[in-house]
Amino acid sequence: MLPPVILLACCFFALLIIPALLFVLTSIFRLACVLCGLPRPSVAAAAGIMLIIRVSTTASEAVMKALVAEVGRTAGLPNWECNIIVLFLFLPLDLLISAGLHAGLMNIKFGKGIEVWFVQMLIYLGIGLLLTFVALLYFLART
């Protein structure tokens, strides 16, 4: 059991990290729009679009995860395999939801919404690969 002071500090840190994470996600979305040749949306508009997209994709991913978990349990699959299946099954659904909301909320064509989604995912992939590379270098240097 954690002491109350440490628990309070962890909760305070978690509340402070939420706006920073929203800023990073909004900045990546705005960069993806510019790289796709669209005008840079305002910070408030980009934050609203990102919030709406996250809420809708989270809800649909929860439904898909429940369905795959039930089917996986009946098939005797472990939970980690079901999570990998959800990851790959949800990508096209995430593309459709995000591109549709981009197109509808930003008044652009659906194809441009797909392009923004792809660029955004490539930026996320690049950041993930960079963090993995830095962690790998750290662990190699430690040994």
Buried (B, 14 or more C-beta within 10 A) or exposed (E): EEEEEEEEEEEEEEEEEEEEEBEEBBEBBBBBBEBBEBEEBEEEBBBBBBEBBEEBBEEBBEEBBEEBBEEBEEEEBEEEEBEEBBEEBBEEBBBBBBBBBBBEBBEBEEEBBBBBBBBBBEBEEEEEEEEEEEEEEEEEEEE
